[in-house]
């Protein structure tokens, strides 16, 4: 077929890295000669199975009905979506990453191999296993392997700092993390078992030395120290001789995925999604788009650790039998190059991506063909941005809406009509919506009136991890209270008009004021602090901090910047600082009046303002 079907065995060969890790297509790792006969025999069996799968798929295409996607989300475990695609279209490319291609059969097979390793390591149903990876094939493999063990995958953002990761792992009692080698230094707890993945073997030979240099710059090591609790993932997979043992899963109630979030109130929590939640949201999007199974190509630059990236591309891609074109992080020029080279038909994005791409399009006219839909979420989409992107690419750009507590997608714009801007679209199949009075949370308001948007459907989370009180506050009578104020307009469309919560959304990432404020208050000389989101053309919003200093304290923004850099992910850090001479405005209950801060006359209370980019 003209593709190199990679087995997904990119681990390093040995702690000394004296030779590259060889492919799991049948070659053993250096120093494991005793296992060579077994591995070679298994490789021969796999090659024979691949040949038979190719023949079977060719025969089905010639004489049988076309393969179809999942027909129902009920009673299907999260790994069942990939399993279904592997059974229906085993030789279709599932992932394109650089010059390498994984087909669905191989991707599913590798997830089974990793699941066998995890079971050998003692992972049991309900155990938590972290994933600290960018967008690489191993993310998809790891997630499906964890689900095959009936364990719970924890999405760990590579943007997190060590302090944030430690808190998450401690709270969820996670003992194993599948981590990028370059990020392993942020896992500071020595009791955590790390399984390392390297990008090096995915790269062309000319780039491999550069990767090693970058890793040394970050970690201080040319060769990462390994031991009983720090091992190369694929090396351990190759050494695993046991087989994966299937486990019965209660799909509707067993947790499958944990996502750090601020919840509907703006306080950091951990959303817990069931197998049914994940599968249902993939099924809903598949039904809504009407995509032809095994005919689509999706550009996958949304981070997989983000709920939108997991649902729309990892789960949604497998549900539609699509080929995912991966890139480990968004880069404007490289993303455009991927679109021009691979001709994706569907692109899930956030507005900040489209803004950046439009800016480049104005200088360098793109050569884009075949891009049919762009579905934007994560933040409000400006009509001018969408229209300009369509002018350059010919793609229909629509807006969607969701939240992590709903797996996350609940609404998407109509894909077969002229776009309607300023609205979040229509509810997905089997999604019920109401707009209720925000004071009593029960009385339904009339069409055109503002109220709180509440949602009910199979994608609504099972709750917040280990937080029954927060779960009860967010889900009442089966309805998820989003905290967002909305209006239902004509033809069933919904429009968001504001947020009850004080959540800040910057470049599609959620920032929770209380978390940032707690960090700032711990900085030298700070008496009080409050943060708000301010409009930014590129990121949607920026974090702006209002700070009250202690009497006699020196105002030094570089000190504040440095303090935040030690405790917060980059996107959470304030980009603008404002010193307040007086106390922060508060109501009679002592709550900060953020609206007053947004509307305040800057010149009345500021010594100086700095924007750090």
N, C-alpha and C positions, 0 to 999 in steps of 0.2 A: 504493500500500500504506500510505500515511500516514506513511512514514518519509522523512527527508532522508538520502539516500545520499551521504555525504561521500567525496570522492576521496582524502582524506588529504594535502592540500596546505597545511599550516598554517604554512609557513615565513614569515619576515618578508619584507617587500617589498624592502627595500634596506638597506644599512648605516645610512642615516639614518632609516629607518622613517617616511619622509614620508607613506606611504600603506600600507594593509594589503595583505598578500600575497593575491592573488585565487585563487580555487579553480582547480584543474587540470582542472575539467570543460570547459574550453575557453578560459578567460581567461588572458591572459599576464601576467607580472609587469611592473611599471612599469619602463620603461627597456629593454624587450626587444621593441620594436615590430617589429623586423626579423623576428622569429620568429612574429609573430601569425598570418600566413596558414597556416603549417605547423601551429601548435598548434590553430587553429580547425578545420582539416581533420581532424586527429586526434580532436578532441573530437566532431565530427559522426560520425566512424566509430565511436567508442566508444558514443555514444548509440544509434546504429543497432544495434550489437551487443547493447547492453543490452535493447533492445526485442525483438530476436530471442530472446535468452535467456529473457526473461519469457514469451514465447509458447511456447517449447519446454518450459519447466518446467511451464507450465499444462497443456499437452497431455499431458506425461508423467504428471502427477498424475491427469488425467482418464482416460487410457486405458492407461497402462503400469504396470509394477511400481514399488513404492516405491523411492526411492534408498537405497543401502546404504553403510555405512562401509567402511573398508579391510578387506579380507579376509585380508591377510597383511602381515607386516612385512618380509619378505625382499625384498631388491633394490629397496627403495623409499627414495629419498633423503629427507632430513628435510623438504625443501620439498614433497615429494610428497603429504604429508597435507593441507596447505592446497590444493594443486592439485586433489586428488581432490574435496574438498568444493566447490571452485569449479566443477568440471565437473558435479557431481551437483546442487548446490543453489545456483546462482549468485546468485539474488535473495534468498535467506534472510539475515536479519540475522546477521552474524558477531560484530560488536562494537557495544555500546551504551556511549557515553561522554558523560556529560552529556545534552544534547539532540540529539546527533549519532549517526548510525548508519552503519556501513560494512557492506555486504553482502559475501558471500564472493567474488563475482566481482570487485568493486572492490578488496577487500583483496589478492587474488591479483595483480590487474593492477598495483596500486601496488608490490607487491614486485618484479615484473618490471621496472618502471621504475627502481626504486632499484638493482636488480642491473645494469641497463645503465649507470647512472652509475658504479657501483663499477668495472665493467670499463673504462669510459672513463678512470677515475683510475689504472688499472694494476693493480687487484687481480687476482691470479692464484691458481690452485688451491694450497691450503695456506697462503696468507697469513692473518694474524690481523687481525681487525677488532673493535674494542671497542664495546660497547653500554653507555652510561652514561645510563640512562633509568629513570624510575619506570614504573608501569603505565599506559601510554598506547598507542594504536593503533600508533604508530611502532615500538614495541618488536617487535611481531609482524611488521610489515612489514620492519624492518631484519634481524631474524634470518633470515627466509625469503629475503631478498635476498642476504645473505651466503652462505647455503647454496647458492643458485643459482649462485654464482660458484665453488663448490667450495672456498670459503674457510672459515675457522674463526671462529665468533663467540665473543667473550670476554665473560662476564657480569661487569660491573663494578658493584658495589653503590654506590648513591648515599650510603650511610652511611659509605663509606670516606673517609679523609682523604687529602690530597695525597701524603703519604709512602707510604702503602699502594698507592695507584694507580700511582705512579711505579715502585715495585718490581715490580708485576704487569706493567705495560707493558714494562718493561725485560726482565724474565725471558722473556716470550713474544715479544719483538721485534715488538710491535704498533706500526704506524705510522699507523693511521687509527682515530678514535673517533667514533661517532655519539652526540652528547651533548645533554642538555637545556641550553638556553642558560644557565639559572640555575646550572648545575653546572660550566660550562666552566672556571671559574677554578681548579678543583682539578687540572686537567691542566696541569702547570707546564712540561713539556718543550716548548720551542718547535718542535721538529722534528715533533711529532705533528700530523697533519692532522685538524682538527675539523670535523665536519659538524653544524651546530646545528639543534635542534628546539625550537620554542616551544609552550608550552601556551596562549599568549594567544589564538590563533585558534580554540581549542576552547571558549573560555569565552564566556558571555553578555557582551554589551557592558558591562554595569554592573561586571563583575568584571575586565575587561581592564586598567583603570587600576590596580587593586589589584595585579594581577600585575606590571605594570611597576614599581610602587613597591617590591614585594618583591624584584624582581630588582636594582633599583638598590641597595637596602639591602645585599644580599649581595655584589654584584660591584663596587659603586661607580660604575656606569655606567647612564645612562638608555638610551644606545644602545651596544650592544656593538661593540667595534672588530673589523672584519673585514678580511680580506686573502687572499693566496694560500693560506694554511694555516688559515683560519678562515672558513667560508662557511655560508650557510643551506642546509640539505639540500634543501628543496623548490624553492628557487630554482634550484639546480644541476640538479635533476631536470628541471625545465621547460626548461632550456637544453640538455639532452642529446638529441641527434638520432640517435645510434647505437642499434641494437637489441641486446637481450640475446642472447648467443650461448651455447647449451646446451653443457654440459661433461659428459663421462663421469665418473661417480663410483663408486668402489669402496666401496659402502655399509658393508660389514662392517669395513673397515680404515681408511678415510679419516676423519680427525678432523672433527667438526662443531661441538663446543661445549666451551669450557674454563670450569671453575668453580673459583674459589679455595676451598680447603678445608684442614682440618688433617689429612686422611687418617685412616687407621685407627690412627695412633700419636699423634695430637695435635700434630704438627709441621706448619706451614703448607705446603701443596702446591697443585698445580693439577690437578684431575681432568679427564681428557680423554675425552669421549664421542664415539662414532662416530655416523654417520647411523642405522645399525641400532639402536644403543643407544636413541636418542631415539624412533624409530618403534616399536620393540618395546615399550617401556614404555607408550606411548600405546595401542597395540593391546591389551596385557595388561589395562590398566584398562578399556578399552572392552568387552572380552570379560567381565571379571569383573562389572562393574556390570549388564550386560545392557541398557544404555540404548538407547532407540529412536532410531535415527539421525534427525537433523533434528527432534527433538521436545523436546530439553532446553534449559533455560536455566541457565547457571552463573554464580554470583557469583564474580568474580575480584578478590579483594583480597589474596591471597597475593602477595608481591613476585615479579615475573617473573625477577629476577636470582637468586632462590633456586631450587634444583633442584626443590623440590616445586611451586612456582608454575609453572615452565617445563613440567614434565611433566604435571601434573594439569589445568592450565587452557590454556596456550598450545598444547601438543601434544594433550592429551586433549580439549580443547574442539573442535579441528578434526577429530579422529578421530571424534567423535560427532556432528559437524555441529551443535554447540550454539551458542546465542547467548551470548556472554560479556558480562556486565554489569561494566564496569571501574570501578575507583576507584583513583586514583594512590597512595593509601596507606590503611592501616586507620585509621578513626576510628569510634568506637563508635556515636555517634548517626547519622552519615552512612551507615554500613553498614546499620544497622537501617532507615533511610529507604529505601535502595535495595531492600532485601528487601521492604518493604511496597509499594513502587511497582511493581517489575518482576516480582515473584513467581517468583524462581528456584526450580528444582527440586532443584539440587545446590549444595552449599556446601563447598568445601575450606577447612579452617581449621587453626589451631594452638590448643592449649588456652587460651593467654592471651587470644585473641579471645573465646572462649566465656565465660571468666570475666568479662571486661569487659561483655559483652552481658547476661549474667545479672544483673549488678549493676544495670544500667539497667532491665531488665525488671521487677525488683522494685519500682521506683518508677513506671515507665510501662509499663503492660501493652501488649504489641505487638499489632498487627493483621496477623498473618502467616498466609498460606494457600498451600498448594501446595508448600512446602518438604518434600521427601521424604527426602533423605539429607544428613547432615553427616559428612564424612570428616575426622577429625582426625589430624594427624601432627606431626612435629617435636619432640615431647616427650611424656612419659607423660600420659595423660588420666585424671583422677580420676572415679570413678563418680558422685560427687555432682554434679560439674559437668555431666557428660553427661545425667544424669537430670533435672536442673533445666532444662537447655536444652530437652530433649524435652517437659517439662511445659508450657513456655511456647510452644513452636512446633509441637509435634506431629511434628517430624522425628525420624527414626531417627539416632542419633549412634553412629558406630563409630570404632574406632581403627585406624590403619594404622602401618606401619613402613617405614623405608627409610634409605638413606644415599646421599650424592652419588655414591659409587663405583658405585652400582647404578641410577643415572638418575632418580630415587632409589628408586621404590616396589618393594618385594618382597612385602609382606604387607598384607592389608586384612581387616577384620572382615566377617562374613557379613551381606549386605544384605537377606536374605529370611528371617531368623529373629530371634527376640528377641535383643537385644544381649548380648554376653558381655564383661564389663568386666575389666580387669586383664590382658588378653592383647592381643597385637598382631595377632591374626587368623590367617588361613590364607595359604599361599603363592599368589601369582598364577599364572595359567596359564604353563606351560613354565618355572617356577622350581623348582629343586631346593634342598632345605635339608638340612643335617646339623648335629648338635651333637656336637662332638668334645672330647676331653680337652684342656684348655687348656695343658697342659704339653708334650705331644708333637704336638699339632695334627693327629693322624691317627686315633687310636682313637675310634670312635664310642661315646658313652655311652648308657646305657639310658634308656628313657622315665622322666621324672621326675627325672633327675639333671642337675646343672648342668654346662654346658660352653660352649665358644665356638661361636657361631652362624656357620656358613660357608654361602655361597650360590653357586649356579651357574645361569646363565640368559643369555638374549640381551641383557638390560639391563646386564650387568656391563661396566664401563668397559674401554677398551682400555689404559688405564694412566694414570700421572701424567706430566704434561708434562715432558719432558726430565729424567726421574728414573728410570732403569732399575732402580736398586737398590731404591727404594721400591716400584716396581711389582712386582718379583719377590718382595718380602716380603709384599705384600698379596694377590697372586694366585698361588696355588700349585696346579699341576695343573689349572688351569681354575676353581678354587674361590676365591671372594673371602672372605678372613678378615676378618670385620667388627670384631673387637675387643670385641664385646658378648657378655656371658654370658647364656645363655638356658636354658629348660627346655621340652621338648615335653610337652604335657599331653594329656588325652584328646581324641578326635575330631580330632586333628591340629593343634590350636591351639598357638601358641607364646607364651611369656611371657618378657620380658626381666627379668632379676633384678639386673643391674649392668653396669658397663662396665669392660672391661680398660683401656681408654684413660681418660685423665683429662679427657676432653672435658666442657665445661660447656655446657648448653643453656639459653639464656635467651630467652623469648618466641619460641621456635622457631629462634633463631639459634645457630650453633655458636661457641663461644669456646674458644680453644686456650691452655691455661695458659702454655706456654713463651713464646708471643708476648707476652702481657701481662707476664709476669715479666721478660723482657728489657727492656721499656720502663721498668718500675718501678725496676729496678736502675740505670738511667741517670739517675734523678732525684737532685737534690742531697742529699747526706748519707745515701743508702741504701747499706747494706752487702750485704744479701741480701733476697730476697723469694720468696714462693710464693703461689699463688692456688688457691682451691677453689670449688666451687659449693655454695651453701647454699639450702635450700628456701625458696621464696617463693610465697605463695598466688596472686599475680597472674601472675608471669612463669615459674613453674616452678622456676627457680633464679636466684640473683643471684651475681655475682662478688664474692668476699670475698678481700681481700689480707692476708697476714701479712707484716709488714715488720720487719727487723732494721736498726737505724740504726748508723752509724759512731760511735765514741766521741766524745762532745762535740757531736754533731750535734743540731740542734733538730728536734723532732717537730712538723711543721706539715702538717696534712692538706690545707689549701687549696693548698699548693705541690705536693703529690702529685697532687691533682685536676687542677690546671692543667697539669702535665707530661703526664699521661695524655691530656688533652683535645687536646694538640698532636700526639699520635702514634697515637691509637687511635680507632676508631669508637665512638660513644656506647655501644652495647650491650656493648662489650668492656671498658669502664672499670669498675673496682671500685666497687661501691655501698656496701661496708662495708670499713673499715680496722681492722686490729688490730696494735698495736705489740707486738713480742715482746722481752722483756728478755734472753732467752737465745737461743742459736743455734736454727735450725730443726731439727726432728727428722729425722735421716737414718739410712739403713741402712748396712751396712759398705761398700757400693759408693758411698756418697755420694748416693744417690737420696733426695729428700725423701719422707718418709712422710706423704702427704696424708691418709690415713685418720686418723692421729694428730691432725692439725690439725683435722679435722672433729669429732673426738670430744673434743678438748681442753677442759678446764675454762677457760672464757674468763677468769674472774676471777683465775686463777693467773698469767697471763702478759700481762695487758693494762693499759696505763695508762688508756686510754679507747677507746671505740668510737664511731664516727660512722657513721650511715647517711645517705648523700646520695641524694636522690631527684630 
